[in-house]
């Protein structure tokens, strides 16, 4: 993840101080999400309802990305349905 982030955001930065600030922000966000996700996984591990909700919310980052970048390219409905069904098979059982 760090390599991808570095190639996207650290190209052409004028000085090392700006680069250091962006790097600190990256690591802060990364570790906050890491610890929050571990907390929620351990807290709600045996709750089937929360697992189904979390799996069904996996499309939200892609939708937000498309809104921010103003992409109008959509996936075929068949592909969306098959991915959603595939992700929800195990929690529903």
DRENDO-1510 file (C-alpha; in Angstrom, 1 decimal, always signed):
<recs>
REC; n; res; u; v; w
REC; 1; UNK; +0.0; +0.0; +0.0 .
REC; 2; UNK; +2.8; +2.4; +0.8 .
REC; 3; UNK; +4.4; +1.9; -2.6 .
REC; 4; UNK; +1.1; +2.7; -4.4 .
REC; 5; UNK; +0.5; +5.7; -2.2 .
REC; 6; UNK; +4.0; +7.0; -2.7 .
REC; 7; UNK; +3.8; +6.7; -6.5 .
REC; 8; UNK; +0.5; +8.5; -6.6 .
REC; 9; UNK; +1.0; +11.3; -4.1 .
REC; 10; UNK; +4.7; +12.0; -3.7 .
REC; 11; UNK; +5.6; +12.8; -7.3 .
REC; 12; UNK; +7.0; +16.4; -7.6 .
REC; 13; UNK; +6.9; +17.5; -4.0 .
REC; 14; UNK; +9.1; +20.6; -3.6 .
REC; 15; UNK; +10.7; +19.9; -0.2 .
REC; 16; UNK; +11.2; +17.2; +2.3 .
REC; 17; UNK; +9.1; +18.9; +5.0 .
REC; 18; UNK; +6.0; +18.6; +2.9 .
REC; 19; UNK; +6.8; +15.0; +2.1 .
REC; 20; UNK; +7.2; +14.2; +5.8 .
REC; 21; UNK; +3.9; +15.8; +6.6 .
REC; 22; UNK; +2.1; +13.8; +4.0 .
REC; 23; UNK; +3.9; +10.6; +5.1 .
REC; 24; UNK; +2.9; +11.2; +8.7 .
REC; 25; UNK; -0.7; +11.7; +7.7 .
REC; 26; UNK; -0.7; +8.5; +5.6 .
REC; 27; UNK; +0.6; +6.4; +8.5 .
REC; 28; UNK; -1.8; +7.9; +10.9 .
REC; 29; UNK; -4.8; +7.1; +8.7 .
REC; 30; UNK; -3.4; +3.7; +7.9 .
REC; 31; UNK; -2.9; +2.7; +11.6 .
REC; 32; UNK; -6.2; +4.1; +12.8 .
REC; 33; UNK; -8.1; +2.1; +10.2 .
REC; 34; UNK; -6.0; -1.0; +11.0 .
REC; 35; UNK; -6.7; -0.8; +14.7 .
REC; 36; UNK; -10.4; +0.0; +14.2 .
REC; 37; UNK; -10.9; -2.9; +11.8 .
REC; 38; UNK; -9.1; -5.3; +14.2 .
REC; 39; UNK; -11.3; -4.0; +17.1 .
REC; 40; UNK; -14.5; -4.5; +15.1 .
REC; 41; UNK; -13.5; -7.9; +13.8 .
REC; 42; UNK; -12.8; -9.2; +17.4 .
REC; 43; UNK; -15.8; -7.5; +18.9 .
REC; 44; UNK; -18.4; -8.7; +16.3 .
REC; 45; UNK; -16.7; -12.0; +15.2 .
REC; 46; UNK; -19.7; -14.2; +16.0 .
REC; 47; UNK; -22.5; -11.8; +15.1 .
REC; 48; UNK; -23.8; -12.9; +11.7 .
REC; 49; UNK; -25.8; -9.7; +11.2 .
REC; 50; UNK; -22.8; -7.5; +11.4 .
REC; 51; UNK; -20.8; -9.7; +9.0 .
REC; 52; UNK; -23.6; -9.5; +6.4 .
REC; 53; UNK; -23.8; -5.7; +6.8 .
REC; 54; UNK; -20.0; -5.3; +6.5 .
REC; 55; UNK; -19.8; -7.5; +3.4 .
REC; 56; UNK; -22.7; -5.7; +1.7 .
REC; 57; UNK; -21.1; -2.3; +2.4 .
REC; 58; UNK; -18.0; -3.3; +0.4 .
REC; 59; UNK; -19.3; -1.4; -2.7 .
REC; 60; UNK; -19.4; +2.0; -0.9 .
REC; 61; UNK; -15.7; +2.8; -1.4 .
REC; 62; UNK; -16.0; +2.3; -5.2 .
REC; 63; UNK; -19.2; +4.4; -5.3 .
REC; 64; UNK; -17.5; +7.2; -3.4 .
REC; 65; UNK; -14.4; +7.0; -5.6 .
REC; 66; UNK; -16.6; +7.3; -8.7 .
REC; 67; UNK; -18.3; +10.3; -7.3 .
REC; 68; UNK; -15.1; +12.1; -6.4 .
REC; 69; UNK; -13.4; +11.3; -9.7 .
REC; 70; UNK; -16.6; +11.9; -11.6 .
REC; 71; UNK; -16.4; +8.6; -13.4 .
REC; 72; UNK; -19.5; +7.6; -15.3 .
REC; 73; UNK; -18.2; +4.2; -16.2 .
REC; 74; UNK; -20.3; +1.5; -14.7 .
REC; 75; UNK; -20.0; -2.2; -14.3 .
REC; 76; UNK; -22.5; -4.5; -16.0 .
REC; 77; UNK; -25.4; -5.3; -13.8 .
REC; 78; UNK; -24.7; -9.1; -14.2 .
REC; 79; UNK; -21.2; -8.6; -12.8 .
REC; 80; UNK; -22.5; -6.5; -9.8 .
REC; 81; UNK; -25.1; -9.1; -8.9 .
REC; 82; UNK; -22.7; -12.1; -9.2 .
REC; 83; UNK; -20.1; -10.3; -7.0 .
REC; 84; UNK; -22.7; -9.4; -4.4 .
REC; 85; UNK; -24.2; -12.9; -4.3 .
REC; 86; UNK; -20.7; -14.4; -4.1 .
REC; 87; UNK; -19.8; -12.2; -1.1 .
REC; 88; UNK; -23.0; -13.0; +0.7 .
REC; 89; UNK; -23.1; -16.7; +0.3 .
REC; 90; UNK; -21.0; -17.6; +3.3 .
REC; 91; UNK; -22.5; -15.2; +5.9 .
REC; 92; UNK; -26.0; -16.2; +5.0 .
REC; 93; UNK; -25.3; -19.9; +5.6 .
</recs>
